[in-house]
Amino acid sequence: MNHVHEEQLLYVYAVTRAFAAPLPDGVSGLDGEPPGLIEHRGLCAAVSRVPAEDFNAIPLRAHLEDLDWLGRTARTHQAVIAALVTVTCPVPLRLATVCRDESGVRRLLDAGRARFVSAVERLDGRVEWGVKVYVQPQPPQPARELKAATGRDYLRQRLGQRQSRDETWRRAGTLSRALYAELCERAEAGRLHPPQNARLSGEPGENVLNAAYLVSHERSEEFVSAVRDFIPHIEGVRVELTGPWAPYSFAGGPDDGPGQQGGHEQDDGPGRAGLEDR
């Protein structure tokens, strides 16, 4: 038995229909090599070999708490799916979906077949756009600007700063609710995600709105224009548009919640994660 394979697992990025077009040059998976493709009954899984010492249950659980490791893995995962988008319609799987071997990948495809086929049909010709609202960090005021004749004056100035900050948050919240409602009318579907962790995203400010929208290729230009036209200028508030992406947030089905990071459960369709060990 091959000793190398005993110590390796197969990391699954996404499921697609079988396709013949080559992936773009230069795309690399977690092993530094172009992702492999495993075809089975008309479906195709994009995979890389990964070390079991990193992706077995116990070490994986520890890695998912390491933001640096998580960030590197997520960027590679996203890069592979972005490459797939150029040649087919991928159904992204959750971060850290792994199988024991090729037989495990085929069992994964069989177990989730109905959902995978449905997702490919539903997502074909569509992309995901992200819209985020941030409250910008306020620069600390120099002590000389807070000089006051009395302690009461100093406290009054501090209270004014706090009230200004609270007003910025109120306006950001009002904008977020209105923006989400408006854009849902212009998209086929919308999803609200939890606010992003600033350490993981590297973005300045505090995330207030983290929304995703499913939009057809044909209506994407119209959608982008709507976002730009709707955004008012509010001091201390920033709106960010990202995309187009593969439709990560909608891979699980119209009624499923957003995808989560890897766990250790058997994978039974798009939007699930873990180690396939049947």
N, C-alpha and C positions, 0 to 999 in steps of 0.2 A: 504493500500500500504506500502511496506517495506521502512521505512525511510532511512535505510542505502543505498539502491539502488538508492534513489532519489539523493543522494549526491556523487554517484560514476559513473565513466565512464569505458569503456573497452579500454585498451591500446592494440593495435595489433602490434605484433613484426614481424610476417612473415606469408606467406601463403604457404601451401604445398599440395601435394596429401594427401588424407586420409591414415593414417598408423596405424599399430597395435603395433609396438615396443615401449616399455616404454622409457621415457627420462632418461638420467643418473641420478643417485642419487645425491642430493645436489644442483641441479640447482634451483635457486630462481628468481622470477620476481621482479618487482618494489614494489609489496606488501609484499615481503618476503616469499611468498608461491610458490610452483611449478606452472609454467604457466598452464592455462587451455587450452583446445582444443575445438573449436566449429566446428563441421563438417556440411557441406552443399553441397549437390549435387556433391560429390566426391572430394571436396576441404576441406581444414582444416585451420583454423586460430588459431595461438597461441596467447593467450591473458592473461592479468592480470587486476584485478580491481584496479583503481587508483582514488584518491579523485578529485572531480570536482573543488574544491577550488584551486588545482594546475594545472589542465589540461583543464579547460574552457578557452575560447578564451583570455580574458584579462590577467588572471594570467599566462597562458602559454606563452604569448608574452613576459611578463616580465622575466619569468624563462629562456627563450631562450637567454636572454642577460646576464645571470648569468653564468659565465664560470665554477664555482664550481658545480652548480646544473647540468649544461649541461654535464660536465664530468662524474658525478656519474650516470646520467641517460643513457648516451651513453655506459658506461661500462656494466651496467646491460642489456641493449638492446643487446649488442654484445654477452654477456655471454649466453643469452637465444638462440640466433641464432646459436652460436657455439655448444650448446647442441643439437639443432635440426639437425645440419650437421652430427652428429654421427649416426642418425637413418633414415634420409630422405634427400630430396633436397629442402631446404627452398628458397622461394623467399622473400628476406628481404624487409620490408616496411621502409619508411623513419622514422627517429626519431620523436616521438610524433604524431603518427597516432592514433587517438582515435575515438571511436564510442559511441553513447549514451547508447546502450544496445545490447543484442544479436540479436535482429531484425536488428539493424543497421549494425552489423557485416555481417549478411547474405545478406543484400542489397549491402554491399561493395563487397562481393564475387560474387554476381550476376552481378554487374555493371562492374567489372573488369575481368569477367570470361575468356573471350577470351585471354586477355593479360596474365593472370595468368597461364592458361594452356600452352600457347605458351612459356612463360618464364621457366616453370618447364621442358618442353621438351628440350628447348635449353640449360639449365644450368645443367641438370642432368649429373652427372659424371664429373663435372668440378669445379674448385676452383679458387679463386682469389689470386694472389701474388702481393704484393706491393713493389715498388722500389723507394727509396727516395735518393736524393743527398743533402747534407748539406755543406755550407761553415762554417767551424769551427770558433768560436770566437777567436780572437787573444788576448792573455794575455797582459794587459797594461805593457809597459816597464817602469822600474824604472827610476826616474828622473836622477839618476847618469849615466845611459847609454845614456842619451841624452845631456850630457854636451858638449858644443862646445866652441871654442875659440871666436867666434863672433855670433851675431844674425843671420847672413847669413848662417853660418854652421848649426845652430839649425834648421832653416827653411829647409835647404837642407835635413837634416835627417828626418824631418817630411814628406817632399815630397816623400822621398824614401819609407817610411812606407806606404803612401797612394798608391803609384804606385805598391808596392808589394801586397797590398790588392786588387787593381783593377785587377792585373794579376791573382790572385787566383780566383776572380769572373769570369774572362774570361775563365779560364780553366774549372771551374765548369760548365759554360754554354755550352762549347764545348763538354765536357763529357756527359752532360745531353742529348743533342740532339743526339749524336751518340748512347748512351745507349738505349734511347727510340726507335730509329729506328731499332737497332739490335734486341731488345727483341720483338718488334712487329712482326718481321719475325718468331719468335719462339713460338708465342702465337696465339690463335684463334682470339683474339681481344685485343686492348690496349685502355686505357683511360687516359687523362691528367686531373688531379685535380688542383685547385688553391693551391699555397703553403700553408702549414699548419701554423696556429698561434702558435708561440712558447709557449705562456702561456697555451694554451689548450693541446698541445701535450706533454709538459714537456721535449722536446728534446733540447739539447744544439745546438747552431748554427742557421744559417738562411737557411730555406728550399728553394732550387732552383728547384728541380724536385720532383713532387709528382705524380707518375704514378701507374696505376693498370693494370694487365694483366689477361686475362681469359685463363686458361690452363687446359687441361684434367688431370685426376689423373695419367694416364699412362705416360704422358710426363712431369710431375712435376719435377722428379729427373733430367731429362735432362735440364729443364729450370733453375733450381737452379744452376747446374754446369756451365751453360752458363753465368749466372750473375757473379759468382765468377771468372770465367776465363777472363771475359771481363774487370773487374775493374782494372785500373792501379793505381799505387801509386802516388797520387798528394798531396803534402804537403798542409795542410789546408782544404782538401776536404774529406768528409766522405760519403760512400755509404751504405745504409741500406736496407736489404731485409727482408720483413715481410710476414707472412702467414704460411700455407695456410688458407684462410678465406672463408666464404660463399661469393658468388660473388655479393656483394653489388653494385659495380659500374656498373654491367651489368644487373641488375634486370629489368630495365625499357625498354629494347629492344636494338637492335643493333645500332639504330640511335639516341637514347636519350642521353642527357647529364648526368653527374653524379648526384647522389641524393643530395638533400638539406635537411636542418633541418626543423623542423616542421613549418607549417603555419596553416591556418585555412580555408581550402577549402575542398570540398567533395572529397573523395578518389575514383578514378576510375581505379585503376590498380597499378601494382608494380611501385615503384619509386615515388609515390605521397604521400603527407602527409596532415594531418589536422583532422578536426572533422567531422565525418559522422553524419549528423543530418536530413536525409530525413525520 
